[in-house]
């Protein structure tokens, strides 16, 4: 009796060919605008000291209170698989003294993140994100640039059925004034014990409650946007002015709070209309005070996280991801060992010039190799036999039309 097959854990998003090509395409498209804006790669551990997320993300959040994968290592230390990216980036910036150099520190990252959530369409326990952080300056123009970088990534993919929602969560003084009135309002509500405790830690969390009865109860709650002091209001107005200048459309959402406690000031989310309940494809905001809370300087910062899984689903929903985007330029079919030697050399030279080239391995016959070439979707095919080796001329066949052209092997690159 054969042993039972081992499968991936429930709720893990993983990608195998052919869909992995689409995943890679989306990930690279989301990263590229950040690179062009001068952001540099930071690679971080996928697990951190649990205290980093307790202090950085916030005890009142669902992420910390319900969703973290936390365990004790062999040394008795409490370790957590990273549920988000910003806290880890900030820890690294402080630890390596990046904040002591040129400001702002501009970083990008990509990788897996982990939350113990109930798996459903677009919501995974292991998921993938691209993120950026701009740390060190409290300039509304940086806020606008960060938002523009995310928007440029979506537009480069051809996404169109999404909207940008923005708000301001104000500075410390604005939030303190609002908290007094919001707490008074919450005291009038009939809350269960867990919700009441969450409200004590951070009353803004109730705006993020997804239960219909809580949404209805919070309809009359005072909104933070109405309590912004002059400094916070002017900062937010400047952000909107810069977005207008760049012709980036947005809508104001005064009830947005996002799911993490460190957000302050400018806060935003991108929502896609074809994804149903899990419609957020990315978002972020400013987090003034986070660095100080983690033992660093009192420096400002802003960033975003874009969900690669969700963006891929959005691109597929809009029908803008085509497998033809990922096919090889050339498929070489060698007939015999000498032809295989030549095929390897041709492939090496063309790949060095930036072309994607595959070779038919395994000594299959011509018919079987042509079937394999057709399945790969390669743009062109050449067959290398004795006559081709002697003449140094091949028949370059365009697979879509079946048309063939006689081409010197030395001239393959320019024909491709």
Secondary structure, DSSP 8 states (H G I E B T S, - for coil): ---------TTB----TTHHHHHHHHHHHHHHHHHHTT-EE----SEEEHHHHHHHH-TTSHIIIII--EEE-TTS-EEEE-S-SHHHHHHHHHHTTGGGSSSSEEEEEEEEEE-----BTTB-SEEEEEEEEEES---HHHHHHHHHHHHHHHHHHT--SEEEEEEE---HHHHHHHHHHHHHHHTTS---HHHHHHHHH-GGGGGG---HHHHHHGGGS--GGGG--HHHHHHHHHHHHHHHHTT---EE-TT---S-TT-EEEEEEEEETTSTTS-EEEEEEE-TTHHHHTTS-S--EEEEEEEHHHHHHHHHHTT---GGGG--SEEEEE-SHHHHHHHHHHHHHHHHTT--EEE--S---HHHHHHHHHHHT-SEEEEE-HHHHHHTEEEEEETTT--EEEEEGGGHHHH-
